[in-house]
Amino acid sequence: MGESWLLCATMTCNYIKALDLVRDGHWDDSHEMVQACTDPLSFLIHAYLHRIEGDFENANFWYQRAGEDMRPNSLADELSRLYALAKAV
């Protein structure tokens, strides 16, 4: 387990960093960061990552873990929503 596991084990995930990474095209780095976290916002970000790759079954699994249904919004709208949620934490 890498540094991302340690961060998630000792404090909340750095949601903004995870979102910035995926926004900037670093899907794998963002995925590594959130997959080790066990909170609802991390689950939502994880779901979003799988929506990007078109893996809707996996995305739906992570939305369900977060207690939500997958929204019919665009990827851009979902990213904006996630940023707003992350900034509210």
Order of alpha helices (4+ residues) and beta strands (2+ residues): alpha-alpha-alpha-alpha-alpha-alpha
